Amino acid sequence: MGRVVVVTSGKGGVGKTTSTAALGAALARTGQAVVVIDFDMGLRNLDLVMGAELRVVYDFVDVIQGAAKLPQALIRDKRIETLFLLPASQTRDKDALTEDGVARVIEELRPKFDWVICDSPAGIERGATLAMRHADAAVIVANPEVSSVSDSHRIIGLLDAKTEKAEKGERIEKHLLLTRYDAARAARGEMLTIGDVLEILSTPLLGIIPESEEVLRASNFGSPITISDPSSALARAYVDAARRLKGEVVEMTIPSDKKGLFNKLLGRRASQQERMKTCNTEAGAKNLAGDTRRTFMSDRLSGRTAVEPAVNSQQQKMKDCNATAGEQKLTGDARRTFMRSCLKGT
């Protein structure tokens, strides 16, 4: 039986659809059968990124409503014979998807493919919850910026509450894919560091995708980067992520850096352990817990000072808002609404 993976994000524009196509193509190039499904009804883009927009005859909704059989709607990629696309409807909205209909399609695809990859709409609306409903694993795509990481919190919560696995008391396998990362800008404090993101989200890292103009070029040509330019740094990052998704042990590298990320971390392991011990002691002495403790630990471990670039003031603002929401015991939609308002300063 094939594995169902949802590629999701809390914020649009982070590279989710690009990542779905690149990961799907990378897996299919190893000879495995892969189908990618576009769940973004009315705003489909996966067919464009895959270069199949002119070949769409029937779509996902047609199959659900019985207007077409599943094999009629599936589009085989011209370059990799084991890669298929099930496009979204361009004229219907998310309400055209039904829970029973989605379940039937997923169950029909499982025995035929090694991988069923669901490209979810951004956010938490119906299309997103249906895309993650039957997932065995999730790839959470985020940029190293405050708003993207903040919204990813909510997605992680949904994965732990709204999936079939969650209802059975099981934990869904979650992976973080960090996109549009620039090591030089992170070093200057212009974006969150990898450590910042991992500290906030506490989710295993699947891969680090570098900021690159090649993404736009590949999308314009309708070819996933892992097909159009497999030797590029961008493609190699996606191929490595796909291998980790399969369970392979692949060294994690920071784009543009020669040494492995974890080799670097191991070189500083002893001093970091000592810092962690000291920070934990301080947090305990202050009786800190929950978001307040995590904020305190993040600040101490990253060694932030008051005279840092503007991005760190945004980070502090997010943490202050989180602390206030915690003090007010806000949860669910109330917490999300408060956080949006707080971060915008309204």
N, C-alpha and C positions, 0 to 999 in steps of 0.2 A: 504493500500500500504506500502511496506517495505521501510526502510530508507537505502540509499546508503551512505556508509562511505568509504573514501579513507584513507589508512594508508600510509603515505609518509615521505620522509626525503630528505635532500639535500646532504647527505653523506652516503656512504655505510658502512656496518658493525656496525650500531648503534643499531641493534636489531629489525628492522622493521618487518621482516617475523616472528620472534619469537613472537613479540607483536601481530601480526595479528592472529596467531594461538591461543595464550593465551586468547585474548579478545573474539575471536569467540567461543572458547570452553566455556568460562565463561558465555557468553550470552546464549549459547545453553543449558547449565546445568540448566538454569531457566525455561526451557520448550519452549523457543522461537525458531522459525525456522531460521537457520543461514546458509548462504552460503559464503564461502571465495573463492575469485578468485585470481589466480596468473597471474599478468600482465607482469612478467619478462620473455619474450620470449627468448628461447635459453639458459637461465640461471636459470631455474626453481629450486626452493628449498622448496616451501611451501608443496609439496607432501611428501618430506623427513621429514620435521618437524612434519607433521601430521601422518607419518607412513603409507602412502598410495602409495608409489612409485611403488610397484609391482602390483598395481591394476589399473594403468592408461592404458586405451585402446584408448579412444578418448580424445582430448584436446580442449582448447578454440578456437584455429585456425580451427580445424576440424568443429566446430559448425558454425563459421563465414563463412567458405567457402562451407558449405552445405554437407560436407562429413559425418556428423553425426547430429542427433537431440540432443537438449540440454539434455534431460533426459538420453541419452546414455553416455554422457560425465561426468555427475555429479556422484561423488563418495560419498556414504553415509558413515559416520564414523561408525566403528564397536562398539564404546563405547558409543556414544551419538546419538540416532536415529534422532535427529533434526538438526544435524550438517552435512553439505555437503561441498565438495571441487570441484571447477572447475579448473583443472590444466592447466598450460601454456604448450606450445609446447617446446620440447627440441631440435628440429631440425630446427625450423623456427626462423627468427629474428623479431624485432619489426615492420618491414615493412609489415609483414603478417597481422597485425591488421589494420582494416579500421574503420573510424569513424562511418559509417553507420552500420557496422557489430557489433561493440561494443554497439552501441545504441540499436540495435535489441535485443541483449542478455540481456542487463540490463533491458529493458522494459518487457522482458519475465519473468525475475526473480522477479521483484518488487512485483507483486501480489501473488507470491507463498511463499515469505519469509518475515520474520519480519526484517531481517538484511541482506544486501548485502555488504560484506566487501571486498574492493579491495586492494590487496597487490601490491603497486606500485613499479616499479624499482626506485632505488635511482637517484637523479639528475633531470634534466629538459628535457630529451630526449622524443621522441614521445610516448613511452610506458607510461611514467609518466604523460604526459598531457592527454592521453586518459583515464588513470586510474582515474584522478580527474575530468574529463569532466562532468560526470553526478552526482557528489557527492552532497549530502545534507549537509554533515559534513566531516571534515578532522581531522585526528589525526596526528600531526606532531611529529615524533620521533626524539629526539636529545640527544646526550651525553653532559655532562657538560664540554665541551672542546671548545676552541676557534674556530677551523675549523668547527666543527659540527654546532655550533650556527650561525656562519657566513653564512654557506651555507643554513641554515634554513630561513634566510632573503629572499633569492631568491624564495624559495618554497612558502612562504607566499604571495609574490608578484604575483606569478603565480596563486595561488588560487583566488586572488582578480581580476584576469584579464582573465583567460583562461577557467573558468567553465561556464556552462549554466546559473547558478544563477547570475554570474557576468555580463553576457551579457544582462540579464533581469533587471539589476540594483539592484539586491538583493545581500545581503552579505552571504557568505557561513559560516556556523558555524565552528569555528576553536578551536582545543584543543591541548595543548602541553603535550606530554608524555616524561618525563625526565627519561632516562634509564642509567644503570650502575653507579648509584649515590652511593658514599661512604661518609658518614657524617664526618668520621674522617679525610679523605684526604682533604675534602673541608675545614675543620677547620684549617688544616695545610697549606692551600693555594696551594695545589697540583692540584686542579681542580676548576672550577667555582662553586660558591655557587648558591643555588636556587635563591636567590635574584638577583645575577648577571644576570642569564639567563632570569628571568622574566623582569628585567629592560631593557634588550637588545631587547627581542622579543615581549614584551607586548601582550602576548597571554595567555588566561586562562589555568591554570594548571589542567590537567586531572588526573595525577598520578605521583608518584615518585617510580621508579623501582630500587631496590637495586642491586649493583654489586654482582653477585653470580655465583659460579661454577655450580649451579643447572641448569642454562640455557643450558650449553654445555651437561650436562648429559641427560637432557630431550630431546634435539635435537638428540643426538646419539641414544636414544631409540625410536625416532619417536613418542613422546607423548607430547603434550603441557603441560606446567608445571601446569596449572589449572586442568588437568586431572590426571597426574602422581603423583603429591604431593600437593593436594589442601590445606593442613594445613600449608605449608611452608610460610615464610614471603614473598617470591617472588610471590607465587600464590595469597596470600591475597592482595598484592599490585595490581595485575592485576584484581582480582575480584572487588576490590573497584573502580578501574578505569572503569570497565565495568558498574558498577552500576551508576557511575556519568554520563557515556555516555547515559544511559537510562533516565537521568534526576533526579535521586535520590540525596538527600543531604547526603553526606558521609564525615565525618571528615577527613581532609588531615593530614597524619602523615609522619614524616621523618623516613625512615627505620632505625631500631635499636634504635630510640628514643621512650621513653614511652609516652611523652606528644604530643598532636596534634600540628602540625605546626602552625595552625592559633590561637590556644590558646597561643602559645608562642608569636606570633606576636601581639596579642591583649594586652599582658602584657607590651609590649614596645610601644604601639600605641601613647601615648601622646608625648613621647620624639621624636618618628619618625616624627610625624606631625610637631613638632617644627623645626626639622632638615630640613624637606621638605620645610617649609616656608622660612627658612633662605637661603637654596640652591636656591630656586626660585628667591628670592630677589637678590642674588649675580649674578645669570645668567642673570636676567633682566638688572642689572646695567652694565653688560659687553656686552649687546646687542647680546647675543648668541641665535642661532636658529638651528633647524634641528638636524643633527647628532652631530654637535659641542656642542649643548646644552645638548643632551642626554649623550654624553661622559662626559661633565662637571658634570652633575647631578649624573651619576653613580659613578664617582670618589668620589664626596663629600659625597654621601649617604652611600657608602661602607666604608668610612674612610680609604682609602688606603694610605700607606706611601711609601717612596722611597725604603725602605729596606724590600721588600717582596720577596717571592719565584719567581722562573723564570716564572711561569705561568702568573703572573701579568704583567711581561714585554711583554708577548705575547698578553695579553689583551690590553695593551697600544698601542702595534704595530697595532693591528686591528683597534683600535679607531683612531690612527693617519692616517692610510690608509683611513678609512671612511671619516675623515675630509678633507683629500687631494682630495678624489674623489668628495666630495661635493663642494669644492672650484672650481674644474675644471668642475663642472656641468655635470659629467659623469652619464649616465643612461643605463639601459638594459645590453646588452652583453658587451658594452664598459666598463661599471663600473665593471662587474663581472671579465672581463679579467684583468683590472687594479688591482683589489683587490687580485686576485690570485698571480699576479706578485709581488705586494707590500708585501704581507704576506710571500712570499718565499724569499724576499730580492733580487729579480732579476730586 
